[in-house]
Amino acid sequence: MPKPTLATTKWGLLTGTWYLHNRCPCSDGGCKLELFPIPIWGGWIGGLRRLSVNEQEPAGTVVYFLVSVLCNGSGQYVVRVWNSSDCGTTTQVVAGASCNTLSVSGLVLIPGGCHCCGCFEGEAASNLLDILDSEPSLPPWEPPPEPECDKWCRDPCDPNCCPFGTPPVDPGGNPDCCEACGSGACSTVKPGGHACGSGGCSKSESMFPIQYSSGAMVLRVTDLETSGLGFPLGHTRSFSNRLTVSTNPGNGHNWFVRQWPRLQRFSIPGQSLSRIAVTGDATSILWFAEAGGDVFTADFGDKSTLTLDRTAELFRLRTPNGSVTEFDMASGLALRMTTGTGHLIEFVEWVAEGSKPAKLQQSAVVNGVTITEQLVYAWSQPYDLQLESVTLRRKEGSGAWQDVRRVSYTYYQDTDVYGGDSDLKTVTTEIWTGSAWAERGTTYYRYYITLPGSSSSSSSAISSSSSSGSVTPPNRPVPIHLLKYVLNPDAFARLSADPAVSDPFTASDAIVAQYADYFFEYDQEHRVIRESVNGGGQVYSFSYTQSAFANGYNSWLTKTVETQPDGTLNTIYCNYAGRTMLKTLRSGSDEWCHFFEYDSTARIVLQASPSAISGYDQTKADLLNKVSGNYQYLRDSTGLITTYQRHAP
């Protein structure tokens, strides 16, 4: 089904997250007020609220209602409310001169018997919908997409090099390894012929990993993948714990899908220019400045370009490897990607509301026969539009489709103990045997429901026991949607086989912790401050400090101290762009330092090894105190210093 056309007076990109207030007057004179975020896809706002018997609905009923807002060409918003009884009304509310006005309110009366309100008052009920100012569902900082490696990708390969695909990673699993992406494959050789690990990139993540500059976890999972046609096609998720507002693109709160890149437009506080972000991976985001006209300038010296074609109603993203991704002008949704060699990967069908893909397809001619591969997305219907499964299928020529692999998803409900409503719960992979689906394994997630308490310290932890006991509406707070436990298939199988566990989904946190591959604790800013891996066998802790220095590529902004399981300390100083300037490793009285200097486009121009560094001073913005071109704490005649010079474009 084709995606609906959204008529707008401006190209807009009304994306991000808005808030919906649901007000309900009650007979006792009170007024129930609910506040929950609604993700926007272009001109549409689509959000779900499921009401349960604990929220004063008639006994035994579960009522759904969906709110959508469509920006039309007359500068108005069409507000629609409907529920499982298919009742409601439509009204237009004038919201200013253009569709860029981010404020609208409307009174929507719900006929008797529909009971869409949070409290039920016989035959009379109403919802007052207040659409407030948009807040982008993006990290609160502006991280670069590995700027010094614009053609080279870390392990796992950065999606900005291969936006729709998931190229194979370095067999050695070296997280410092820069890899070249070309035709869907990765090399273990960096620019200049250097082997992986020999320099050229500053390490910005811990081992498992956590981003040093932000406290964001780097958790990517490929549920399904094929490279049978020479180009990768798959479904890769990544989780973000540092969003300003939780968002749900369809695979659970705060889970992004690499194969669903999209554009989001927003403003950064203190900057006059708005930005367009290309999202799809939680921690690898391309940023473009809206400098006027139809061409947008990439931040941090990235060589990608973003242009607007008003005639075709498309944005086009061109990356250094030659790929071109086209996005719908109104919604910001990705439509298709063409590789540098001309190979096409395209969304060929959308679900009814147009904000979710139904089929992603690629084809290639092999020995004179056209081979077509599709990812078929199944969505829960008709109200919540959560991804239920992704099926990989293949056909030769005009033959019948043959199933290959499938991944299925389940989600928490609002009365569950170990996750908030619509949090991703399980991921089950299967293969087609020719006659039936055979299960290959299940991944299981648990989440924090609340951020208990508050502290003046930015590193106060979320209690690991916060989810013990029953949490049910109406006393249940708005979930924070932060990952707590991750059990990959082997760990989940061991938990399920434990004789003391009758049901792995109801097992206590204390038991789950013994099997979990990952356990996370957070501070009040949702940064990871403690990470336990391999059933608690290894524990890493993190503390964060921020300087008052002005932003600059050679001026440190964040200091992160990582305590490793053996007690050694990694201290990492990063600039405002999240790039590592100085990393020190301290064990006892011994300390080793690595230093990086950047040019005006955020590319490394100098790298100093421990043998060349005599010390550092964190009261200096650049840490090594550069005066008249000379660093105080760099030795003049001993130690290894590597400098980098680049040819002009």
C-alpha positions, 0 to 999 in steps of 0.5 A: 500500500502506498504511503499517504501524501501529506499536504504541507505548506512547508517541507517542515519535517515535523518529527520528534516527540510531542506530548499529549495531555489527557484530562478527565474531570471526575465527579469528586471535583478532581481532574485526572491528568496523564502526560505521555510522549507520542512519537511523530512521523512527519506530519503524523502523530501516532500514539497509543494509550491502553487503559486497564481495569485498574484505571477505572474502566468498567470491569473486564474491559480493555479500551484502546485509543489512538491520537493522530495529528495531520498537518494540512495545507491550510495551516491547520491540524486535523486531530482524530481520536478513536478507540476499539469501539471505532467511535470518536470525532474529527475536528480542525483547530487553527494553529497559526499561519503555517504547519511549523507552528508546534502548538495546538489544542482541541476539545474532542468529545467522546460519545457515551459508551466509548469510555476513552477517558482515563476515568469513567463517569457514566455516559459523560466523558471528554478528553482535552487534547493539548499538543505541546511543543515538540521535543526531539527524541535525540541524545542531549549532546551532539556526537559526531559519526566517527569524523576522522574515519569518514570512509572507515568504520569501527567494529561493528561497521558504522551504518553511515558507511553502509546505511541499510546494511550490516557488513561483517565485522573484523574477525578479531573482534578488535573494538579499536579497529577501523574498517573499510566498507565497500560493496557491503564488505569490510577490510581490516586495513586502514588508510595508508596500509596500517593494520587494525589497532596501529593508530589513526583512530582514538578509542571512544568506548569501553570494552563492552562497550560504553561511550566514555563521553556520554555514558551511553551504552553501545548495544547493537544486535543483528536479529536477522541478516543475509548477504546472499546477493553480495549486499547485506540485508537484515534487521539490526537494533540498537538501544539508546539510554540517553534520549531526551524523551523516550521514543518508540519507532515500532520495535520497543521503546528506545530501540532504533533499527538500522534499516529504518533510517529517517530524518529528524529536524530540531533546534539545538539550544544556544545555536541559531541554526536548526539541525537535521539528523539522520538516525537509524543507529542509536549512537551513530547519527549524522548531523547536518546544519540547515544553512539555507537553500536546499543543501545542508552542511555536514557537521564535524567535517563529515563528507556526506551531503544532504540535499532537498529535491522539491520537485521530487519531494525527496531528501537525498543523502550521499555518503563517501562510499557512493551510496545514495539514500532517498527520504520522503520530504514530508515525513523524513522516512527512508524510501530507498538506498542505491549503493555506489555500484548501483544496487537498489534496496527499497521499501516496496510496501507500507502499512495503512498509516504510512509510517511503518514499512511492510516490505524491504526488497533487493534483487540481483541477477545471478547466472541469468536468473533474477533473485529477489530477497524481501524482508516482510514486516508483520505489525500488531493491528489495528491500534498499537503498530508494534513490530511482531515479526520480520521474515526473510524470504527469497524467490527465483525469477517468477517462482514462488516465495520461499521462507528462509528465516524469521525473528519474532518479538514480544512486548511488556504490557502496562501491568508487567513488573519487569518492563514498561508498556511497549518495552521489548521483552523477547526476541526469538529467531527461527529458520525454515526447515522446509515444512515448519519453523525451527526455533534457534534461540530467545533473547530476553530483556528486563527494564527499570520501571522507575528512577527511584529517588534523586540525588545531588550527585550526578552519579547516584545509582538506580537501585538494582532492587527497584523492580521487586514486588508488584507494580500496577496502575493506578499507582504505577508511574510513567516508565523510564524505559531503561534496560536493566538485564540482557540475557542472550539466547545461551544465557536465557536457555540456562536460566530456563533450565534452572531447576529452581526456576518454574518460569523465567519471566517471573524469576526474581532479579536476584536469580536473573542476575546470575545468568545475565550477560549484561546488567546496567545501573544509571545515574539521574542523567541516565548515564551508565555508572555500573555495568556487570557482564557475564553473570556478574563475573566482571563489573565495571563502574563509571563516574563523570565530570564536566569542565567549564571550558569553551567548546572546541576540538582541542578543549576537554569537556567531559572526564570519565573514570572507568574502574575495571574489574582488576582495579585499574583505572581508565581516565578519558578526557573527551572534547564536546564532540565526544572524541577522546583527547587524552586517555590514561591507564593507572595501575598502582603507581604506574600510569600510561597516557595516550594523547590526540590532537585534532584539526578544525574539522575534527580529524586527528593530526597528532597522536602521542604514545606514553613514551612521549608524554611526561604528564598532563594538567586538567586545569588546561583546556588542551591538557598538555598546555600548548604554548606558541606551538609547543606542548609543555608535557610532550617530550621534545626528543624521546618517545613516539609521536605520529602526525597525520597530513591529508591531501586537499579534496 
